[in-house]
């Protein structure tokens, strides 16, 4: 069983070192046996991923050549962020292609598709491509069933954007981000669903998907600011500081205003706190105002934060 002590969404799949520190995970914690060191700079929860992969491997004999893992199961395997935790009782999603019959078994959600969505593999595990997986998340039932209402659940619109940001940006491997797909592949995946379930949601999300966000919260923050009528902030704007080029999470370079999302690591990890304080001082010494944002900003859908940002922008432009 997976270790629930890792915070969501790190308990879902592979995550980068910075994503761990943003969630308040120290270097010492990453060396514990319930965290697998997949690659330099890339980690995974040993329990959750192992359990899910083991479930998939144990199901391979049922798949044959014309079925592969899809929808929420593929999203978990690719590490695509979703706003709910993995559970050992979660069914596996399996897609049948090329006329194969959809699987009907306990703890398996069987899907079928006349069109082949593009298939890849992780070791011996066949699954749909990252772009196709992203598109599938827009379909009712793709992420399971709401236990309270009994309604089939699709990925919420804003999280669909965050998921798209992730597949374009990719996990960090050996210090660099490795994209899981290209924007053209996302466009093709959206076109393939034209006139079908989830098509409207995909079209809406595709317009808002961007490359560069380092976490789902940064994606959600960007969307919230735009929803409140603010200009879209620049993602990872480069800032020339006394210690070289540094990149802020979000910002309005012309107004010399930066927005930094701070996870719990600012409170729990002394080393990370010092690094972030130094980083903020570098930005401020370079002539930028920095607005620090925590998870509490989302309690009112970022309305108060948007008001602060708006006032800061007006003040900068009026005095500039």
N, C-alpha and C positions, 0 to 999 in steps of 0.2 A: 504494500500500500504506500501511497506517496506521503511525504512528510508535510503536514499541514502548517508547520512552523514557518515555511517560506511564504512571504506575502504574495497575494494575487497582484499582477498576473505572472509572477516568476514561477509559480507552481504549475504552469501550463505547458512549458516547453523550453527550448533553448533561449538563453538570454545573455546579453553582453555584460562586461564588467561594469560599464558605466550605468547600465540599467539596474544592476545590483546595488551599486552605491546610492543611486537615486532613491532606491527603496529602503535604504538604511541598512544594507547588508555589508558587513565589514570583510576585510581580506581574511581574517581568522575564520569567520563564519563560512566563507567559501571553501575552506580547507576541510570542512566536516564531511564525514562519510556519506551523508544523504545528498550531497551536491556533487555531480559528476563534472570533471574538467574535460569537456568535449574537445576543445582546441584552445590554442593560445588566445586568451581574451574571451572565450566562449564557454559558457557553463550550461548545465541543465539539472533540474531536480532528479536525482537518481531514482527516486521512487515513482513519481508520476509518469515520467517518460518510459521508464522500464516497464511499468504496469501496462501502459497503453501499447507500447511496442510488442510486449509479450502477448497481449490480447490479439493484436493484429496478426502476429506470426502464427498463433494458434488457430487463426481463422483462415489461413492461406489455403488449406486443403479444400475449402468450400468455394473459393473464388474461381478457380480455373483461369483460362487465358483472357476471358472477356469481362472480368469484373475487377474493380480496384477501389481503394478506400477514397472517400470523398467528403464533401461538406464539412461538418464540424470536426470529424476525425482527421481529415486531411489538414484542416486549419491548425489543430493541436500539433500534429506532426511537423508542420512547417514553422511552428512557433508564432503564428499570426495571433495578435492580441484579441481577446474577446472579453466581455465584462462579466464573466461568471467562471467560477472555479471548476476544475475537472473533478469528477467523482468516479470512483471505481465502478459504480453501478451504471454509468453512462453507456448507452448502446453505441455500437460501431455503425458508421454510415458507409454503405457499400454501393457503388454505382455499377450497373450492368450496361454494357455497350454492345454494339454490333449485333443487336437482336437477342442477346442473352436474356434469360428470365431474371427478374430481380429476386434477390435472396429473401426468403421468408423464414426467419429463424428467431428464437428468443434472443433478446439483446442485440439484434441487428436491424437497422433501418435500411430497407432495400429501396434503391432508386433505379430508374432506367432512363436512358437517353438514346435517341436515334442518332444524334451527332456525337462524335467522339470529342471530348473536351480537351484532349491532350494529356498524355499519361507520362509520368516520370516514376522514379523509384528511389527509396532510401534503403540501401542494402537490398534485402530481399522483399521489401514491402512496396507493392505497387500503389501509387496514389495519383490523383489528378494534379496537374501542374499548379503552381502558386496562383497564376492569373485566373485559371478556371475555378480554383478553390475560392478565391475572393468573390467571383461572380456568383458562385453557388450559395454563399452566405446570405444573399439577398432573398432567398426563396423561403417562404413559410415552411417551417419544419426543419430547415437546414441546421438550426442550432438547438433542436429539441422541442419540448412542449412545456409551456408555462404550468407549473404545478398548481398554482392558485386558480387560474382561469381555464385550464385545459386547452388553451389555444396554441396552435402551432406557431413556433417562434422563429423569426428571422433576425439577423443582426440589426440592431437599431441604426438609424441613418448615420448619426455622427460616428458611431463605432465602425460603420462600413467605410467611412473616410479614413479613420485611424488605421484600419486594417489595410486599406489601399496604400496609405503612406508607408506602412511597414514593408509591404512587399516591394515597393519601389526603392526604399532606402536600404532594407536588408539588415541582417544581424552584423555585429562587429566581429570580424575575424582577423586576428593578427594586427589589430590596431586600425583596421579600415572597415568601412561598411561594404558588404557584398550584396548587391541587389538580388532579389529572388526573381524578378522579371522586369521587363521594360514597359514603358507607357504604351507603346504600340501593342504589346501583348494584352494589356488591360483593355485597350480599345477593341481589339479583336474579340475578347471575352464578352464585352458588353454587346457588341454587334451580334454575337451568336445567340444572345438571349432576347433579341428584338421581338417585341410582341408577345413575350412569354412572362411568366410570373417573375417578379423582381426587376423587370426591365426599367420601370420608372425610377426605382430606388437606385439602381446602378447608374443610370444617366445622371441623376442628381449628384451622386457621390463622385463620379468620374470628373465632373467639372471642378471639384474641390480637392481632389487628391493631389498631393505635392510630394516631391522628393526632399528628404532632409530631416524631418522631425526625428528626435532621438528617443521619444517615448510616446505612448498613446495620449498621455495627459497634455503634452505639448500640442498634439494635433487637436484635441478637444478644446484647449485654450484658444488656439488660433480661430477655430470655428465660432466659438462663443463671442469673441471680440467682433468678428464680422457680423454675426447675428445681431449684435447690439448697435450696428450702424457705423462701426469704425472701419477705417481702411484696413485691408489685409496686411498684417505685419510680414516683414521679411523673415524667412526661416534661416537660422544660423548665419546672421549677418557678420561679416568679418570686421574686426575692430583692431586698428593699429594701436598697440599699447607699448609701454616702456619695456615690456618683456616679450615683444613680438606680437604676431597676429593671434588674437583670441576670437572665438566665435561665441556669441550669445545665443540663447535659445530662440528668442524672437526679438524683433525690434523695428523701429522706425528710424533708419539712419539719418534721413534728412532732418528730423527733429532731434537727433542725438538722444534718443530714448530707447532703452533696452528693457526687455522683460525676461526674467530668469525664473523658471519653475524649480522650486526647491522641495525635494522629497524629505522624508523623515531622517535621512542621513545627516541633514544639517543639525539635527537635535541629538542624534545618538552616536555619531562617529566624529571624534575630536579631530582626527587627521583631516577628514573630508571637510569639516567645518572650517578649519584653518585654510585649506586650499580654496574653498569657495569665497571666504572673506577676502583672501588675497586677490582672487579673480575679480570680485566686485570693486575692490579698491583700484585695480588696474583700469577697469572701465571708467570709473569716476575720475581718476587722474587724467584720463584721455579726454575728458570733457563731456561724458555721457551721464545722464540720469538713469539709475537702475531701479526698476520696480520688481521687488521679489514677491513671488506668488507661491502659496502653499495649497494643499488640498482643500483647505477651508474656503478658498475662493469659489469652489464649485457648488457650495451649499445653496447659493441663491442664483445659480446658473451664470455666475461671473458678472452679475449686474453691478455690484459695487466696484469690482475691479475695472469694468468697462468705464465707469464714471471717473475713476482715478486716471485711467489712461487718457480719456478724452480731455480732462482738465490739463493734464501734463502736455498733451499735444497742442492745445490752444495756447498754453503759457509759452511753450517753446517758440511757436510760430509768431506769436504776438510780440515777443521780445527779440526775435531773430532779425 
